[in-house]
Amino acid sequence: MNTELLLMIGGLSLLDTLSPAILGVTVYLLLTEKEKLGSRLLIYLITVIGFYFSVGVALKIGFGFFFEVFSSFLHNRVISWFLFIVGVIFFVWSFYIPKSQKSRITNPKSKRISAMVALGVTTSLVEVGTAFPYFTAIALMTNAGVVWYQWFPVLITYNVVMVLPALILYLLYILLGRTMQKPLTYMQKQFSKNTSSVASWIMCIVGVLLMLYSADYL
């Protein structure tokens, strides 16, 4: 796996750290959970990582099978044109996402272990349909012919990076305590209001990255 591809995937993983659902649930737990906060949050984040990793492996194997079956019909130039067109579509589409004021973040009614697992699965299901950076990273690795012992650890690292902001918020909460109350409250309001705008500019950036990456192979 070349350095350019690794940098591209690293950039996409940083984009995925801005997931409104994951950060929103994390902020909610920090504001409301008084007992067993660390274990509750850890269970939630591990569930999210496990879900996204499973989806990533399934997609990677599926993409690999598709390209293997149709290898005689699809050449790198054709795939590059496909990725370039998808990038153009993402870029244009990003300007037409409606600015909805309705939050998709669901606050848990219970904070038991089973509820945290269910919440992790639920928020992952909500977000995975718009996980454009993640899907793009998988497509780029497939197009580059990355072997399993290279893409497997990359997928794990990608998903760990994706939840790093939530862990950083937790560490800041532990270190600063009540000082974090106002910033967390402000963040909660912003996540609730601006989920669509975050998705819009993430899609725009993904589109540009796809066009830049595929342009070298056209």
C-alpha positions in Angstrom: 0.0 0.0 0.0 1.6 3.3 -1.1 1.9 6.4 1.0 -0.5 8.4 -1.1 -3.3 5.9 -0.6 -2.6 5.7 3.2 -2.7 9.5 3.5 -6.0 9.6 1.5 -7.5 7.0 3.8 -6.1 8.8 6.9 -7.8 12.0 5.7 -11.1 10.2 5.2 -10.9 8.7 8.7 -10.5 12.2 10.1 -13.6 13.3 8.3 -15.5 10.4 9.9 -14.5 11.6 13.4 -17.2 14.3 12.9 -20.1 11.9 13.1 -22.9 13.9 14.7 -24.6 10.7 16.1 -21.5 9.3 17.9 -20.4 12.7 19.3 -24.0 13.6 20.2 -24.5 10.4 22.2 -21.1 10.8 23.9 -21.9 14.4 24.9 -25.4 13.3 26.2 -23.8 10.6 28.3 -21.2 13.0 29.7 -23.9 15.4 30.7 -26.4 12.9 32.2 -24.5 9.8 33.4 -23.2 10.1 36.9 -22.3 6.4 37.7 -20.3 4.0 35.6 -19.8 6.6 32.9 -16.6 5.1 31.6 -17.9 1.5 31.2 -21.2 2.7 29.6 -19.3 4.9 27.1 -16.7 2.2 26.4 -19.4 -0.4 25.7 -21.2 2.1 23.3 -18.0 2.9 21.4 -16.9 -0.7 21.1 -20.3 -1.6 19.7 -20.0 1.2 17.1 -16.5 0.1 16.2 -17.6 -3.6 15.9 -20.6 -2.7 13.7 -18.6 -0.5 11.3 -15.8 -2.9 11.1 -18.1 -5.8 10.3 -19.8 -3.7 7.6 -16.4 -2.7 6.2 -15.2 -6.3 6.0 -18.4 -7.4 4.3 -18.1 -4.6 1.8 -14.4 -5.2 1.2 -15.0 -8.9 0.5 -18.0 -8.0 -1.7 -16.1 -5.4 -3.7 -13.2 -7.8 -4.1 -15.4 -10.6 -5.4 -17.1 -8.2 -7.8 -13.8 -7.0 -9.3 -12.5 -10.5 -9.5 -15.5 -11.8 -11.3 -15.6 -8.9 -13.8 -11.9 -8.5 -14.0 -11.9 -9.3 -17.8 -14.5 -6.5 -18.4 -13.4 -3.8 -15.9 -10.0 -2.2 -16.3 -8.4 0.3 -13.9 -9.1 3.1 -16.3 -12.8 2.3 -16.3 -12.9 2.1 -12.5 -11.1 5.4 -12.3 -13.6 7.0 -14.5 -16.4 5.5 -12.3 -14.8 6.9 -9.1 -14.3 10.3 -10.8 -18.0 10.5 -11.8 -19.0 9.4 -8.3 -16.8 12.2 -6.9 -18.5 14.8 -9.2 -21.9 13.5 -8.1 -21.0 13.8 -4.4 -19.5 17.3 -5.0 -22.6 18.6 -6.7 -25.1 16.8 -4.4 -23.4 18.4 -1.4 -24.8 21.8 -2.3 -28.4 20.5 -2.5 -28.7 18.6 0.9 -31.7 20.2 2.7 -30.9 22.1 5.8 -33.1 20.1 8.2 -33.4 21.3 11.7 -34.5 17.9 13.0 -31.9 16.0 14.9 -31.3 12.3 14.1 -29.5 11.8 17.4 -31.5 9.6 19.8 -31.0 9.9 23.6 -31.0 6.6 25.4 -34.0 5.9 27.7 -32.0 3.4 29.7 -28.3 3.2 30.4 -27.9 -0.5 31.2 -25.3 -2.5 29.3 -27.9 -3.9 26.9 -29.2 -0.4 26.2 -25.7 0.8 25.4 -25.2 -2.0 22.9 -28.6 -1.4 21.4 -27.8 2.3 21.2 -24.5 1.6 19.5 -26.2 -0.6 16.8 -29.0 2.0 16.3 -26.8 5.0 15.8 -24.5 3.0 13.5 -27.5 1.9 11.4 -28.6 5.6 11.2 -25.1 6.8 10.2 -23.8 4.0 8.1 -26.1 5.0 5.2 -24.3 8.3 5.0 -20.7 7.1 5.8 -19.3 8.4 2.5 -15.7 8.7 3.7 -15.8 5.0 4.9 -17.2 3.7 1.7 -14.8 5.8 -0.3 -11.8 4.4 1.7 -13.0 0.8 1.0 -13.5 1.5 -2.7 -10.0 3.1 -3.0 -8.4 0.1 -1.3 -10.3 -2.3 -3.6 -9.3 -0.3 -6.7 -5.7 -0.4 -5.6 -5.7 -4.2 -5.2 -4.7 -4.0 -1.5 -4.4 -7.5 0.0 -6.2 -8.7 3.1 -3.3 -8.5 5.5 -2.9 -4.8 4.6 -6.6 -3.7 4.5 -7.6 -5.6 7.6 -5.5 -3.6 10.1 -6.3 -0.4 8.1 -10.0 -1.0 8.7 -9.4 -1.5 12.4 -7.3 1.6 12.7 -9.8 3.6 10.7 -12.7 2.7 13.1 -10.6 3.4 16.2 -9.7 6.9 14.8 -13.4 7.5 14.1 -14.2 7.3 17.8 -11.1 9.2 19.1 -13.0 12.5 19.5 -15.4 10.8 21.8 -12.6 9.4 23.9 -10.8 12.7 24.0 -14.0 14.4 25.2 -14.3 11.8 28.0 -10.6 12.4 29.0 -11.2 16.1 29.1 -14.3 15.6 31.2 -12.3 13.5 33.7 -9.6 16.1 33.9 -11.7 19.2 33.9 -14.9 18.0 35.6 -17.6 20.6 35.9 -15.7 23.1 33.8 -16.8 21.0 30.8 -20.5 21.5 31.5 -21.0 24.7 29.4 -18.9 23.5 26.4 -20.7 20.1 26.4 -24.1 21.8 26.5 -23.2 24.1 23.7 -21.9 21.1 21.6 -25.2 19.2 22.3 -27.2 22.1 20.9 -25.0 22.4 17.8 -25.1 18.7 17.0 -28.9 18.7 17.2 -29.2 21.7 14.8 -26.5 21.2 12.3 -26.4 17.5 11.4 -27.3 18.1 7.8 -24.7 20.9 7.2 -22.0 18.6 8.6 -23.1 15.8 6.1 -23.1 18.4 3.3 -19.5 19.6 3.6 -18.2 16.1 4.3 -19.8 14.9 1.1 -18.2 17.8 -0.7 -14.7 17.0 0.6 -15.2 13.3 -0.3 -16.2 14.3 -3.8 -13.1 16.4 -4.3 -10.8 13.7 -2.9 -12.3 11.1 -5.2 -11.8 13.4 -8.2 -8.2 14.2 -7.3 -7.3 10.5 -6.7 -9.0 9.1 -9.8 -7.7 12.0 -12.1 -4.2 10.5 -12.1 -5.4 7.3 -13.7 -7.8 8.7 -16.3 
